[in-house]
Amino acid sequence: MGTSAAEVHALDAFLLNEILIALLIVTLAGLVHGTFGLGFPMVATPVLALLTDVQTAILLTLAPNIAVNLWSMLRGGHLSESVGRYWPVAVWMLIGSAVGTVILVMMDPNPFRLLLAAVILLYLNSELLKRLDWSFIQRHPQRSGAGAGFLGGVLGGTVNVGGPALMIYFLEIRVPPLVLVQAINLAFLLGKSTQAATFAVFGLLPLTLVLLSLPLGAMALIGLRSGMWLRERFSADAYRGWLRGLLWLLAVLLVVQFFRDL
């Protein structure tokens, strides 16, 4: 069996030193994810995209994403309560992820970075911008959850950063940290699995990248466990504060990425 053009491209794109850098990147991303309960693709994808293109970065992080989402979701107990209440959000993210992946394959996804950054900044400055009222999320949690899940899926499929939409939703309805982590990771797990299946349907899931992603998955889990140890050592209020800080950082990174790829 001959080597496909996609596999040759993957081998050319990832030399040994780049693989070592990628191992460091996913370890750091796993640390962030373990600390906050989310954030692996937010950290890993933009940085890995500096080594290659966005689509290859997304493909390379499929296995690590699924691994850290599954581990984060199952840890902590009471999973049935989180899943039982918020599974519709995850289903909407599944649908949105399929749509977003098709957009990634067919169109330029770069403008979605700027859109996402704008939404994040509006949310973070809502106290200053008095005309913005986010209370509709609490008044209409089901419809807001559907919108957040679908938007998160579309953004996750296009730029691999769907977490902020869900973070805004769950922060506004003020769910406990454990429920937030489990519900978001369930949504991520379904979204990433759907993305992998969609890439496979389009013939864009080369075996080389899948094999390269396996050791990255192992390093991501090492970082994840270290981050979980850190998370257990600060309060729920501090946790929400750190999440807001992460949103600020992400918004800046998204704007930088947008202008870099113009």
N, C-alpha and C positions, 0 to 999 in steps of 0.2 A: 504494500500500500504506500503510495507516494505521500509526501508531505504537502499539505495544502498551503496556499498563499498566505492565509491568515496565520498559520503556525510558523511559517518562515518569518513573517513580520514580527511575531511575538518573540522569537528567538533572537532576532536582530535587535529588538527594542530593549531587551533585558539582558545585559551582560552581567558578569559576576558582581562587579562593584555596585551596579544598580540594584541587583537582588539584595545585596547586603544592606543598602540604604533602605530598600523597601521593608526589610525585616525590622529595622529600627523604627520606621514610620508606623507600621501596624502595631508594634509593641506600645508605642506612645499613644496611639489611637485607642488601643485596648485599655490602657491605663485611664484615659479620659472616660471611656464608656463605663468602666467599672466604678469610677468615682461618682459619675452623675446618673448612671443607669441608661445613658444614651450618648451618642456623639461619635461613635466609631466612623461612620461614613463622612461626618462633618469634618473630621480631622484628616482621615486617610485619603479621601478622594482628591481634595484640592492639592495636597502635597504630592501625591503620586502622579497627578496630572502634569506636574512640572517635569517629570521624567518621561512621560509619554503623552498620549491624548486622553481626553475625558472618558471615551468609551472603553479604552483598554484599562484605564484605572478602575472603572466600574466592574469590568469583567474580572479583573485580578482580585478584587475585594469581595466577590460573591461568597466564596467559601468562608473567609473570616467573618463577614457580616452575619451569615446564617449561624455560625458557631457561637458568636458572642450574643446574638439575639436569643438563641435557644437557651443558653446557659443563664443569661440574665432573667429570662422569663420564668424559668423553672425554680430559681433560687428564692427562698424566703417564705415558702408555704402560702396557703390561702389562695392558690392560683385560681380555683374554681370561682371564687367571688369576683376577682378581677376580670376573668374571661367572661363569666356569666353576665356581667353588667356592661362591658365595653367591647364585646366581640363585634357589634355592628360597625364600630369605627375601623376595626381591622379589615372587615370585608370591603368597606369602601376604599381603604388603602390598597387592597388587592386589585380592585377595578382600576383605580387611578394609576397604579404602577404599570399595568398592562398598557394603558393609554400613553403614559409618559415614555415607556420604552419604545413604543412605535414612533413617537415624536423624535426621540433620540436617533433612531435609525433613519428616519425620513427627513428630518429638519435640523437646523442649527439650534441647539438647546441653550446657547449662551445668554440670550435675553432673559431666560427664566431666572438666572442668577440675580439680575438686577431687580426683577419683580419680587423675588423672595427677600432680598435685602431691604427693599422698600417696606414690605409688610412687617418685617422684624422691627425696623426703626420706628414705624408708626406705633407699633405695640409698646415698645420700650419708652416712648415719649408720650404715651396717652395721657399721663397726668398733667403734662404741660399743654397738650393740645386738647383743651376742654371739650371741644365739639365732638371728639371721638368717644364713642360710648361702646365699651366692650361688654356691657351687662347683658346684651342680647344672647351671649353664650350661656349665661346662667338661666335666662328666661326660656331659651329654646335649646336645651342640651342635646336632644336627639338630632335635630336638623343641623346644629352647629357641629356636632360630632361627625355627621355624614360629610359636611363640607370640609372639615379639617382633615378627615381621613382621605377623601378623594384628592384634595389639593396636595396633601403630603405625599400621596402615591404618585401623582403626576410629577411633582418636583423630585421625588426620589428616583423616578424612572428616567428623568431627563438629566439631572445634575447630581443625583445620588445624595441629596440633602433634603429629605422630607421631614426631618425631626422638628424644626421650628414650628411648623403649622400645628403639630400635635402638642408640642410644649406649650404653646399659647393657649390652646383649648384646655388642657389638663391643669395648667396653672390657674386659669380663670375659674374653673369649677372647684379648685382647691382640693383635689384628691390627695390622700396620704402618699408620701414618697414611694412606699412599696407598691401601691396600686398603680401609680404613675409609671414606675419602671416596668412592671409586668404588662400593663396594657399597651404601652408604647412598643415594647419589644415583641409582643404578639403581632402588632400591626407591621413592624419591620420584618418579622420573620415571614409573614404571608407575602408582603411586598417584594422582598428579595427573592423568594422562591418563585413568585410569578415572573419577576424580571428575568431570572435564569431560564425559565421555560419559554418566555417570549424570545429571548436571544436564540435559544435552540431552534425554535420554529423558523427564524430568519436565517439559520445556518451560521450564526455569528458567535458560537460558543466553542472555540477551538480547544482541543484536548490539551495543548501545550499550556495555555493559560490556566486551565483547570488544575493541572499538575503543579504549576508554579504557585497557585493559591493555597495549596495544602500546607506547606511549611509556614506560610504567612498566617494561616489559621491557627496553628499551634502557638506561634509567638503572640498573636492577638489574645489568646486565652491566658497566657502568662501575664500579660499586661492587665487583662481584665481582673484576674484574681487579686493583683496588687491594688488596683483601684477600688475593689470592693472592701478591702481592708481599710482603706482611707475613708470610704463613705460612712462606715459604721462609727466614725469618731467625730461627727458633727451633727448638729440638730436639724430639725425640719426647716426652721426659718433660715438657718445658714445655708441649707441645701438649696432653697428657692433663690436666695441671693446669689449663690454661685451659678445657678442656671441662668439667671438674668445676665451675669457677667459673661457667660459662655455665649449667649445670644448676641451681645454687643461685639464680641470678638468675631463671631461668625459673620455678622453683617459686614464688618470691615473687610474680611477675607473675600466675601462674595463680590463686593464692589471691585476690589483689586483684581480678582479673577476675571470679572466681566470686561474691564478695560484692557487687561492683558491679552484677551482673546478676540478683541475687536478686529 
